[in-house]
Amino acid sequence: MSEQEKACYTFEAAIEMAVKMEEEGFRIYLDAISKVKNKDARGILRDAALDELRHKHQLEKALVKGHMKGKAALAKAVPTMNLSYILVKKELNPESDVRTALAYAIHLETGSIDFYKRMSQGCAGAPMASLFERLLADESRHLQMLEDMYEQHFLPEG
C-alpha cells in the first residue's frame, strides 16, 4: 500500500479524490462510446457513463453541503461474482460487441471498487472510513448489475 493509500483525508479532500475518479471513469466510458459501432454495446457503455455522472453529481452535492448522508443499509458492499478475474479486458474498437463492452465495464467498476476499498482501509477507525465504505457499496452495486447482465446473457446455466 502506498503512503497515499495509508493516509486518511479530510472530507473535502476525500470527496475531491472521488469526484476526480468518477470524472476519469466517465471520460473513459465516453471515449469507449465513440469507438464502438454496435448499438447494444454503446447502450451498455452509455448507461455506465451516466452512472458515473450521477455518482459524480452526488459527490459534488455532498461537497457543497459539507456532508454525505444516506441510508445505513446502503453502506454495505454487495457480493459480486468477481468476473473480472476470468474475463479478459480487451481494448474496445469499432467492432466490439456487447460481451466485450460488458467485460470492459466490469473491469472499470472493479478498479473503482479496489480504489474505494484501499481508501476505506487507509481510514479505518476514522470518520472518513464510512464515506469510503459507502462509495465502495455504491460501486459494488454497479458491478453486481453488470455481472448479472453478463451472467444472464453469456454464462451457461448449470
Stockholm file with secondary structure:
# STOCKHOLM 1.0

chainA/1-158         MSEQEKACYTFEAAIEMAVKMEEEGFRIYLDAISKVKNKDARGILRDAALDELRHKHQLEKALVKGHMKGKAALAKAVPTMNLSYILVKKELNPESDVRTALAYAIHLETGSIDFYKRMSQGCAGAPMASLFERLLADESRHLQMLEDMYEQHFLPEG
#=GR chainA/1-158 SS CCHHHHSCCCHHHHHHHHHHHHHHHHHHHHHHHHHCCCHHHHHHHHHHHHHHHHHHHHHHHHHHHTCCCCCGGGGSCCCCCCGGGTSCCCCCCTTCCHHHHHHHHHHHHHHHHHHHHHHHHHTTTSTHHHHHHHHHHHHHHHHHHHHHHHHHHHSCCC
#=GC SS_cons         CCHHHHSCCCHHHHHHHHHHHHHHHHHHHHHHHHHCCCHHHHHHHHHHHHHHHHHHHHHHHHHHHTCCCCCGGGGSCCCCCCGGGTSCCCCCCTTCCHHHHHHHHHHHHHHHHHHHHHHHHHTTTSTHHHHHHHHHHHHHHHHHHHHHHHHHHHSCCC
//
